[in-house]
């Protein structure tokens, strides 16, 4: 993993849950044209749904704490 990617992920980890959701949505939107020829749309949708469910669960856990 490059230092640029490591820095990006560290910055992502520092975001609030709402900001992480917004950033993830934007990254997926930007990456879709790049990977759409290589990955079936169903796989992208399933991965996005899994990511958003995980972020929602984390946010709910933080609210309960």
N, CA, C and O atoms as a GROMACS GRO file, in nm:
protein
  260
    1UNK      N    1   0.085  -0.117   0.000
    1UNK     CA    2   0.000   0.000   0.000
    1UNK      C    3   0.090   0.124   0.000
    1UNK      O    4   0.187   0.132   0.076
    2UNK      N    5   0.057   0.219  -0.084
    2UNK     CA    6   0.139   0.339  -0.094
    2UNK      C    7   0.116   0.430   0.027
    2UNK      O    8   0.016   0.418   0.097
    3UNK      N    9   0.210   0.520   0.049
    3UNK     CA   10   0.196   0.616   0.159
    3UNK      C   11   0.075   0.707   0.137
    3UNK      O   12   0.008   0.746   0.233
    4UNK      N   13   0.046   0.740   0.012
    4UNK     CA   14  -0.069   0.825  -0.017
    4UNK      C   15  -0.199   0.755   0.024
    4UNK      O   16  -0.288   0.818   0.081
    5UNK      N   17  -0.209   0.626  -0.005
    5UNK     CA   18  -0.329   0.550   0.033
    5UNK      C   19  -0.336   0.537   0.185
    5UNK      O   20  -0.444   0.550   0.243
    6UNK      N   21  -0.223   0.511   0.249
    6UNK     CA   22  -0.221   0.502   0.396
    6UNK      C   23  -0.268   0.634   0.458
    6UNK      O   24  -0.346   0.633   0.554
    7UNK      N   25  -0.220   0.745   0.404
    7UNK     CA   26  -0.261   0.877   0.455
    7UNK      C   27  -0.411   0.898   0.434
    7UNK      O   28  -0.480   0.949   0.523
    8UNK      N   29  -0.460   0.860   0.318
    8UNK     CA   30  -0.603   0.874   0.289
    8UNK      C   31  -0.685   0.794   0.390
    8UNK      O   32  -0.785   0.843   0.442
    9UNK      N   33  -0.644   0.670   0.417
    9UNK     CA   34  -0.718   0.586   0.510
    9UNK      C   35  -0.710   0.638   0.653
    9UNK      O   36  -0.808   0.630   0.728
   10UNK      N   37  -0.596   0.691   0.692
   10UNK     CA   38  -0.584   0.750   0.826
   10UNK      C   39  -0.676   0.871   0.839
   10UNK      O   40  -0.740   0.891   0.941
   11UNK      N   41  -0.680   0.951   0.734
   11UNK     CA   42  -0.770   1.067   0.735
   11UNK      C   43  -0.915   1.023   0.740
   11UNK      O   44  -0.996   1.083   0.810
   12UNK      N   45  -0.948   0.918   0.666
   12UNK     CA   46  -1.083   0.864   0.667
   12UNK      C   47  -1.122   0.817   0.807
   12UNK      O   48  -1.232   0.845   0.854
   13UNK      N   49  -1.030   0.746   0.873
   13UNK     CA   50  -1.057   0.695   1.007
   13UNK      C   51  -1.084   0.807   1.107
   13UNK      O   52  -1.153   0.787   1.207
   14UNK      N   53  -1.029   0.925   1.082
   14UNK     CA   54  -1.046   1.038   1.173
   14UNK      C   55  -1.179   1.111   1.155
   14UNK      O   56  -1.215   1.196   1.236
   15UNK      N   57  -1.252   1.078   1.050
   15UNK     CA   58  -1.380   1.145   1.022
   15UNK      C   59  -1.490   1.097   1.116
   15UNK      O   60  -1.481   0.990   1.175
   16UNK      N   61  -1.594   1.180   1.129
   16UNK     CA   62  -1.714   1.137   1.201
   16UNK      C   63  -1.784   1.031   1.117
   16UNK      O   64  -1.754   1.015   0.998
   17UNK      N   65  -1.877   0.960   1.176
   17UNK     CA   66  -1.949   0.857   1.102
   17UNK      C   67  -2.025   0.916   0.983
   17UNK      O   68  -2.027   0.856   0.876
   18UNK      N   69  -2.085   1.031   1.001
   18UNK     CA   70  -2.158   1.096   0.890
   18UNK      C   71  -2.062   1.133   0.778
   18UNK      O   72  -2.093   1.116   0.660
   19UNK      N   73  -1.945   1.184   0.815
   19UNK     CA   74  -1.845   1.221   0.714
   19UNK      C   75  -1.791   1.096   0.643
   19UNK      O   76  -1.766   1.100   0.523
   20UNK      N   77  -1.773   0.987   0.718
   20UNK     CA   78  -1.728   0.862   0.656
   20UNK      C   79  -1.830   0.814   0.553
   20UNK      O   80  -1.792   0.770   0.444
   21UNK      N   81  -1.957   0.823   0.587
   21UNK     CA   82  -2.063   0.781   0.495
   21UNK      C   83  -2.058   0.867   0.369
   21UNK      O   84  -2.066   0.815   0.257
   22UNK      N   85  -2.045   0.997   0.387
   22UNK     CA   86  -2.038   1.089   0.273
   22UNK      C   87  -1.915   1.061   0.186
   22UNK      O   88  -1.924   1.057   0.064
   23UNK      N   89  -1.801   1.041   0.251
   23UNK     CA   90  -1.677   1.014   0.177
   23UNK      C   91  -1.685   0.881   0.102
   23UNK      O   92  -1.645   0.872  -0.014
   24UNK      N   93  -1.737   0.780   0.168
   24UNK     CA   94  -1.748   0.648   0.104
   24UNK      C   95  -1.839   0.655  -0.018
   24UNK      O   96  -1.809   0.596  -0.122
   25UNK      N   97  -1.948   0.726  -0.005
   25UNK     CA   98  -2.040   0.742  -0.117
   25UNK      C   99  -1.971   0.809  -0.234
   25UNK      O  100  -1.985   0.766  -0.348
   26UNK      N  101  -1.896   0.913  -0.206
   26UNK     CA  102  -1.827   0.987  -0.312
   26UNK      C  103  -1.716   0.903  -0.376
   26UNK      O  104  -1.698   0.906  -0.497
   27UNK      N  105  -1.641   0.828  -0.295
   27UNK     CA  106  -1.536   0.742  -0.349
   27UNK      C  107  -1.596   0.636  -0.440
   27UNK      O  108  -1.545   0.611  -0.549
   28UNK      N  109  -1.704   0.575  -0.396
   28UNK     CA  110  -1.770   0.474  -0.479
   28UNK      C  111  -1.823   0.535  -0.609
   28UNK      O  112  -1.812   0.474  -0.715
   29UNK      N  113  -1.880   0.654  -0.599
   29UNK     CA  114  -1.933   0.721  -0.719
   29UNK      C  115  -1.820   0.749  -0.818
   29UNK      O  116  -1.837   0.730  -0.939
   30UNK      N  117  -1.707   0.794  -0.768
   30UNK     CA  118  -1.594   0.825  -0.855
   30UNK      C  119  -1.527   0.700  -0.910
   30UNK      O  120  -1.478   0.700  -1.023
   31UNK      N  121  -1.526   0.593  -0.832
   31UNK     CA  122  -1.459   0.470  -0.874
   31UNK      C  123  -1.544   0.389  -0.970
   31UNK      O  124  -1.490   0.308  -1.045
   32UNK      N  125  -1.673   0.407  -0.969
   32UNK     CA  126  -1.762   0.326  -1.050
   32UNK      C  127  -1.723   0.325  -1.198
   32UNK      O  128  -1.717   0.216  -1.256
   33UNK      N  129  -1.695   0.439  -1.261
   33UNK     CA  130  -1.657   0.433  -1.403
   33UNK      C  131  -1.526   0.356  -1.425
   33UNK      O  132  -1.508   0.296  -1.531
   34UNK      N  133  -1.438   0.355  -1.329
   34UNK     CA  134  -1.308   0.289  -1.343
   34UNK      C  135  -1.324   0.138  -1.337
   34UNK      O  136  -1.263   0.065  -1.415
   35UNK      N  137  -1.406   0.091  -1.244
   35UNK     CA  138  -1.416  -0.054  -1.220
   35UNK      C  139  -1.538  -0.118  -1.283
   35UNK      O  140  -1.549  -0.240  -1.283
   36UNK      N  141  -1.627  -0.039  -1.337
   36UNK     CA  142  -1.753  -0.096  -1.385
   36UNK      C  143  -1.733  -0.197  -1.496
   36UNK      O  144  -1.814  -0.289  -1.511
   37UNK      N  145  -1.628  -0.183  -1.574
   37UNK     CA  146  -1.604  -0.280  -1.681
   37UNK      C  147  -1.548  -0.410  -1.627
   37UNK      O  148  -1.563  -0.515  -1.690
   38UNK      N  149  -1.485  -0.404  -1.510
   38UNK     CA  150  -1.420  -0.522  -1.453
   38UNK      C  151  -1.506  -0.595  -1.350
   38UNK      O  152  -1.488  -0.715  -1.328
   39UNK      N  153  -1.600  -0.524  -1.288
   39UNK     CA  154  -1.677  -0.581  -1.178
   39UNK      C  155  -1.826  -0.573  -1.213
   39UNK      O  156  -1.874  -0.467  -1.255
   40UNK      N  157  -1.899  -0.682  -1.195
   40UNK     CA  158  -2.043  -0.677  -1.222
   40UNK      C  159  -2.113  -0.576  -1.130
   40UNK      O  160  -2.076  -0.561  -1.014
   41UNK      N  161  -2.213  -0.509  -1.183
   41UNK     CA  162  -2.285  -0.408  -1.106
   41UNK      C  163  -2.342  -0.466  -0.978
   41UNK      O  164  -2.343  -0.399  -0.875
   42UNK      N  165  -2.390  -0.590  -0.982
   42UNK     CA  166  -2.447  -0.652  -0.863
   42UNK      C  167  -2.344  -0.661  -0.751
   42UNK      O  168  -2.378  -0.643  -0.634
   43UNK      N  169  -2.220  -0.689  -0.786
   43UNK     CA  170  -2.115  -0.696  -0.685
   43UNK      C  171  -2.087  -0.559  -0.624
   43UNK      O  172  -2.066  -0.548  -0.503
   44UNK      N  173  -2.088  -0.456  -0.707
   44UNK     CA  174  -2.068  -0.320  -0.656
   44UNK      C  175  -2.181  -0.279  -0.563
   44UNK      O  176  -2.157  -0.222  -0.457
   45UNK      N  177  -2.304  -0.309  -0.602
   45UNK     CA  178  -2.419  -0.274  -0.519
   45UNK      C  179  -2.413  -0.349  -0.386
   45UNK      O  180  -2.439  -0.290  -0.281
   46UNK      N  181  -2.381  -0.476  -0.390
   46UNK     CA  182  -2.373  -0.556  -0.268
   46UNK      C  183  -2.263  -0.503  -0.176
   46UNK      O  184  -2.281  -0.496  -0.054
   47UNK      N  185  -2.150  -0.467  -0.233
   47UNK     CA  186  -2.039  -0.414  -0.154
   47UNK      C  187  -2.077  -0.279  -0.092
   47UNK      O  188  -2.048  -0.254   0.025
   48UNK      N  189  -2.140  -0.194  -0.170
   48UNK     CA  190  -2.182  -0.063  -0.118
   48UNK      C  191  -2.284  -0.082  -0.005
   48UNK      O  192  -2.275  -0.014   0.097
   49UNK      N  193  -2.378  -0.171  -0.024
   49UNK     CA  194  -2.478  -0.195   0.080
   49UNK      C  195  -2.413  -0.246   0.208
   49UNK      O  196  -2.448  -0.203   0.318
   50UNK      N  197  -2.319  -0.337   0.194
   50UNK     CA  198  -2.247  -0.391   0.310
   50UNK      C  199  -2.173  -0.280   0.383
   50UNK      O  200  -2.175  -0.273   0.506
   51UNK      N  201  -2.108  -0.193   0.307
   51UNK     CA  202  -2.034  -0.082   0.366
   51UNK      C  203  -2.128   0.012   0.442
   51UNK      O  204  -2.099   0.050   0.555
   52UNK      N  205  -2.239   0.049   0.380
   52UNK     CA  206  -2.331   0.141   0.445
   52UNK      C  207  -2.395   0.079   0.569
   52UNK      O  208  -2.418   0.149   0.668
   53UNK      N  209  -2.425  -0.050   0.564
   53UNK     CA  210  -2.481  -0.117   0.682
   53UNK      C  211  -2.380  -0.118   0.796
   53UNK      O  212  -2.416  -0.098   0.912
   54UNK      N  213  -2.253  -0.142   0.763
   54UNK     CA  214  -2.149  -0.141   0.866
   54UNK      C  215  -2.134  -0.001   0.926
   54UNK      O  216  -2.122   0.013   1.048
   55UNK      N  217  -2.134   0.100   0.841
   55UNK     CA  218  -2.123   0.237   0.892
   55UNK      C  219  -2.243   0.274   0.979
   55UNK      O  220  -2.228   0.339   1.082
   56UNK      N  221  -2.362   0.233   0.938
   56UNK     CA  222  -2.483   0.257   1.018
   56UNK      C  223  -2.474   0.187   1.152
   56UNK      O  224  -2.513   0.244   1.254
   57UNK      N  225  -2.423   0.064   1.154
   57UNK     CA  226  -2.410  -0.011   1.279
   57UNK      C  227  -2.310   0.057   1.372
   57UNK      O  228  -2.333   0.067   1.493
   58UNK      N  229  -2.199   0.104   1.316
   58UNK     CA  230  -2.100   0.175   1.396
   58UNK      C  231  -2.159   0.303   1.455
   58UNK      O  232  -2.138   0.334   1.572
   59UNK      N  233  -2.233   0.375   1.373
   59UNK     CA  234  -2.295   0.498   1.418
   59UNK      C  235  -2.395   0.470   1.529
   59UNK      O  236  -2.399   0.543   1.628
   60UNK      N  237  -2.474   0.367   1.515
   60UNK     CA  238  -2.571   0.330   1.617
   60UNK      C  239  -2.501   0.289   1.746
   60UNK      O  240  -2.546   0.324   1.855
   61UNK      N  241  -2.390   0.217   1.735
   61UNK     CA  242  -2.314   0.176   1.853
   61UNK      C  243  -2.256   0.298   1.923
   61UNK      O  244  -2.255   0.304   2.046
   62UNK      N  245  -2.208   0.395   1.846
   62UNK     CA  246  -2.156   0.517   1.904
   62UNK      C  247  -2.264   0.597   1.976
   62UNK      O  248  -2.239   0.657   2.080
   63UNK      N  249  -2.386   0.598   1.920
   63UNK     CA  250  -2.497   0.669   1.981
   63UNK      C  251  -2.539   0.604   2.112
   63UNK      O  252  -2.582   0.672   2.204
   64UNK      N  253  -2.526   0.470   2.119
   64UNK     CA  254  -2.564   0.397   2.240
   64UNK      C  255  -2.459   0.411   2.350
   64UNK      O  256  -2.490   0.391   2.468
   65UNK      N  257  -2.339   0.444   2.312
   65UNK     CA  258  -2.229   0.452   2.411
   65UNK      C  259  -2.234   0.578   2.493
   65UNK      O  260  -2.149   0.599   2.579
   0.00000   0.00000   0.00000
